[in-house]
Amino acid sequence: MKRYRIGELARLSGLTLRTIRYYGELGLLSEVRTHGNQRYYSDQDLVYLKRIGELKSLGFSLEEIARIIRLRDEDESGNKRRNELLAQYRSKLSKDIERMNTLQEHIDELKWRISQLESAEDAFTECPGTACAGCEHKSRCIFFKPE
């Protein structure tokens, strides 16, 4: 097993020394110290750093990541980590789909408003209100005034 000093680990992972120290303080890495108090890290730590970056890019908080990593001490088979990751992925996917649907509704609304303005007369100054009685969009128009 190869050992890395903190500077080499920072270079290989693309992270700052400060970030690596912080992750160590959070218990995300298993640093070993020499008699001279020099930090050394393993190949596994490099893998964990890359995994932490991947999970952060997927919206995981450091607290969530730490909870998953700490499961390694409870279950050598990795099944608890796997099940926790699956639950977290499913939860994040559900939330992202919900956000995507909300964004799609917003996009559709903007497209509708653009088409309404593009189809207006050249001298458009205000919504004609009652003149919209025949409009196919009157049910969603906040300016429609029934007679």
C-alpha positions in Angstrom: 0.0 0.0 0.0 1.4 3.3 -1.1 1.6 6.2 1.4 1.2 9.8 0.5 2.2 13.0 2.3 -0.4 15.6 2.4 1.1 17.7 -0.4 1.2 14.7 -2.8 -2.3 13.8 -1.8 -3.5 17.3 -2.5 -1.8 17.3 -5.9 -3.3 13.9 -6.9 -6.8 14.8 -5.7 -6.9 18.4 -6.9 -7.8 19.6 -3.4 -6.1 22.1 -1.2 -4.1 21.2 1.9 -6.7 23.0 4.0 -9.6 20.9 2.5 -7.7 17.7 3.2 -7.0 18.7 6.8 -10.7 19.7 7.2 -11.9 16.3 5.9 -9.4 14.6 8.3 -10.9 16.6 11.2 -14.4 15.4 10.1 -13.2 11.8 10.2 -13.6 11.3 6.4 -10.0 10.2 6.0 -7.9 7.8 8.0 -4.6 9.6 8.2 -1.7 8.1 10.0 0.9 10.2 11.8 4.6 9.4 12.2 6.6 9.9 15.4 7.5 13.3 14.0 3.7 14.1 13.7 3.9 13.9 9.9 0.6 13.0 8.2 0.5 10.1 5.8 -2.5 9.0 3.8 -3.2 5.7 1.9 -4.5 4.8 -1.5 -7.9 4.3 0.1 -7.8 8.0 1.3 -7.2 9.1 -2.3 -10.2 7.0 -3.4 -12.3 8.5 -0.6 -11.3 12.0 -1.7 -12.4 11.3 -5.2 -15.6 9.7 -4.0 -16.3 12.7 -1.7 -15.9 15.0 -4.7 -18.3 12.9 -6.7 -20.9 12.8 -3.9 -20.6 16.6 -3.4 -21.2 17.1 -7.1 -24.4 15.1 -6.7 -25.6 17.4 -3.9 -24.5 15.4 -0.9 -23.6 17.5 2.2 -20.4 16.6 4.1 -22.6 15.4 6.9 -24.3 12.9 4.6 -21.0 11.8 3.2 -19.5 11.4 6.7 -22.4 9.3 7.8 -21.9 7.0 4.7 -18.1 6.7 5.2 -18.5 6.0 9.0 -20.6 3.0 8.1 -17.4 1.3 7.0 -16.6 0.7 10.7 -20.0 -0.9 11.3 -20.1 -3.3 8.3 -17.1 -4.8 6.6 -19.3 -6.2 3.8 -20.2 -2.7 2.7 -23.9 -3.6 2.5 -24.9 -0.8 4.9 -23.0 1.8 2.9 -24.5 0.4 -0.3 -28.1 0.6 1.1 -27.5 4.1 2.5 -26.2 5.3 -0.8 -29.1 3.8 -2.6 -31.6 5.5 -0.3 -29.7 8.8 -0.6 -29.5 8.5 -4.4 -33.3 7.7 -4.6 -34.1 10.7 -2.4 -32.0 13.1 -4.3 -33.4 11.8 -7.6 -36.9 12.3 -6.4 -36.1 15.9 -5.3 -34.3 16.7 -8.5 -37.3 15.4 -10.6 -39.6 17.6 -8.5 -37.3 20.6 -9.1 -37.1 19.8 -12.8 -40.9 19.6 -13.1 -41.3 22.9 -11.3 -38.7 24.4 -13.7 -40.4 23.0 -16.7 -43.7 24.6 -15.5 -41.8 27.9 -15.2 -40.3 27.5 -18.7 -43.7 26.7 -20.2 -45.2 29.8 -18.5 -42.5 32.0 -20.0 -42.9 30.5 -23.4 -46.7 31.2 -23.2 -46.1 34.8 -22.1 -43.6 35.3 -25.0 -46.1 33.9 -27.5 -48.9 36.1 -26.1 -46.7 39.2 -26.5 -45.5 38.2 -29.9 -49.1 37.8 -31.1 -50.3 41.2 -29.7 -51.0 44.1 -31.9 -48.1 46.5 -32.7 -49.5 49.2 -30.4 -49.9 46.9 -27.3 -50.0 49.0 -24.2 -52.2 46.9 -21.9 -54.2 43.7 -21.8 -57.5 44.3 -23.5 -59.4 42.4 -20.7 -62.9 41.8 -22.0 -61.6 41.6 -25.6 -60.0 38.4 -24.6 -63.3 36.6 -24.2 -62.5 34.4 -27.3 -58.9 33.7 -26.3 -58.0 30.1 -25.8 -55.8 30.9 -22.9 -58.4 32.9 -20.9 -58.5 30.3 -18.2 -54.9 30.9 -17.3 -54.7 34.6 -18.0 -54.7 36.7 -14.8 -55.9 39.8 -16.8 -59.0 38.2 -18.3 -62.2 40.1 -17.3 -65.4 38.3 -17.9 -68.2 40.5 -19.1 
